[in-house]
Amino acid sequence: MEIDRDTLLLMLRRMWMIRNFELKVMEVHEAGEFTGAAHPYIGEEAVAVGACAALEDTDYIAGNHRSHGHPIAKGGRVDKAMAELYGRVDGYCKGKGGSMHLADYSIGILGESGILGSSVPVAVGAALAAHIRGDNFVSLAFFGDGASNQGALHESMNLASVWKLPIIFLCENNQYAVTTSYAETVAVEHVSDRASAYNMPGLLVDGQDAIAMYEATAAAVKRARAGEGPTLIEGLTYRFEEHSLGLGRVRRGEYRTQEEIDSWRKRDPLDILEKTLISQQIATREECDAINADTVEEVEKATDFARNSPFPEPEALFDDMWANPIPLP
Amino acid sequence: MSQMVFIEAINQAIAEEMRRDESVYIMGEDIRRAVYGATADLLGEFGEKRVLDTPLSENGFFGAAIGSSLVGMRPIVETLTSFMWVGMDQLISQAAKMRYMFGGQATLPVVFRATMFYGGGSAAHHSDRSYPMFMNMPGIKIVVPSNPADMKGLLKAAVRDDDPVIIFEDGTLFGMRGEVPDDADLPQGELVVPFGEAKIVREGTDCTIVGIAGAVNHAVTASNQLAAEGISVEVIDPRTLVPFDKQTVLDSVEKTGRLVIADPAHKVCSAASEIASIVAEEGFWSLQAPIQKVASEQVHIPYSPALEKLVYPTADKIAAAVRRTLAD
């Protein structure tokens, strides 16, 4: 499949944006600039970026607790994302959602869910709306290997297949649900094997390869827009960092060997994409480095934006409960 | 005025709203063949895309309804209260929380019609009256109609509301016949009952009874018995629990000085508990006697009719509670 240069460079930019955003988040979280859970996406950037590059702004996504990568991959704003992590009024959710609940309805990001598997039926619902109205948009649900065991996933895949809904089920298999290995908790060898039970294609893709993720997703999107129904894609990837920031200080006992972590770090999705772009003379080393530097700067600006944004006023506590407001009890 | 049974009022409200607005659709189990009656003839008029029979997957299709509402649809989901447990994650983690959690970006005009089939030998797994559990969770509007006219008008209001609504349909009322105003006779041209406006079903001076759903009718029966004893009872139907029209109740208690609350839900942390606490906090100096709760016993619903009939509020229990408030 041919991918145009602009798309490839946009993918590289968004991957660097996620990487540098997450590095900054780790730094400022460690420094105590904000508290609360945050789950770094480092190592998995190619999955969300490759997938979202195959979508339009008018398509929908829904995601999970490891939630910074999905919106940035879909074209979300890092300043509003960072301000949300800081709990500030200029954050995506005015400080009401935090790290695990970023959303941007203006570009189809229906929201990240801290309850795993829970946003998948919601994404199916967006696809159902397209089906009922005859609209041309598709929906894409991100979930992990852990959530692939949730009943919500199985109910959603069955429902979407029966009704031939335009949805892509995208499993980011980073191989561990916190500390529990997927090999010990998933009854089949690959999550994508489960597609056959729901009569849909199941694709196992190298999740470190953004171009492979793009191609698989583009094929699934085409199928969905043609009314042929859902696809399950498994991007096999790896979480380079701890499950959540600070967890390493609490956890007792190791669950991954250093050799395993090192071997995956050698397959850094940014190295892989840059090598491809340079070897195919799509971009030079200098151009790639400039994109990286550019995103470092944008993340710095976003962090300043977050730091300078005020906390919500106390009155904001009661805002945004209802679309048609009712009196407080 | 037309005479109509409760289930016909539901059917009429759904059909009228689906005719009025193409974004309204209905989904649920066995609705095309209308096994509970409320969805009769919808398939023929509106077609398969807007009348969806679902797999037995409450978590899946509740979520699908919620997701579709985020992007402009107005789903009506038919279910039973007891099946809601299977889909609770979607109701609570998503429907109730999304709007607030996402800083007001999400709008969820989704209606769940949850039937409460109690009192007919359905035993513990099919007889839930679970609205108090949802009152505890911010983010869901809660509707408890007690007669065909309100059922129709409240369901139409629910479909037009932009927030998640659960209508707890009292299955003991499904065969209830009542007067439903014709649209042509209404000044606004249609029957839409706004949320948060309690109805004074019967005026009185000695004691106030607040009834929830089917218990409103038991309260009326009790008040007839008590009238024969010279006791004048005011009966209030809140019609919606979220929002709750507390002023109408407080005004009534100010007049009568006494309060009985009849609630088919389990008595611990019931709707009755909440109403009692509101009046205790804000209407204490109006009270001339302790508040009485007449709610379901704190046991599961037994199958045997000999036992089941002991569980719920009845007219006799309500009348006895009113007499207690008047005892010296």
Interface residues (C-beta under 8 A of the other chain):
Chain A: Y60 A62 G91 Y92 C93 K94 G95 K96 G97 H101 A103 D104 Y105 L110 G111 S113 G114 I115 S118 S119 V120 P121 V122 A123 V124 G125 A126 A127 L128 A129 H131 I132 R133 S139 G151 A152 E155 S156 N158 L159 V162 W163 D319 D320 M321 W322 A323 N324 I326 P327 P329
Chain B: S23 Y25 K49 R50 L52 T54 P55 S57 N59 G60 F61 F62 G63 A64 A65 I66 G67 S68 S69 L70 V71 G72 M73 D89 Q90 S93 Q94 M98 R99 Y100 M101 F102 G103 G104 Q105 A106 T107 L108 P109 P138 G139 K141 D161 D162 D163 F195 G196 V242 P243 F244 K246 I278
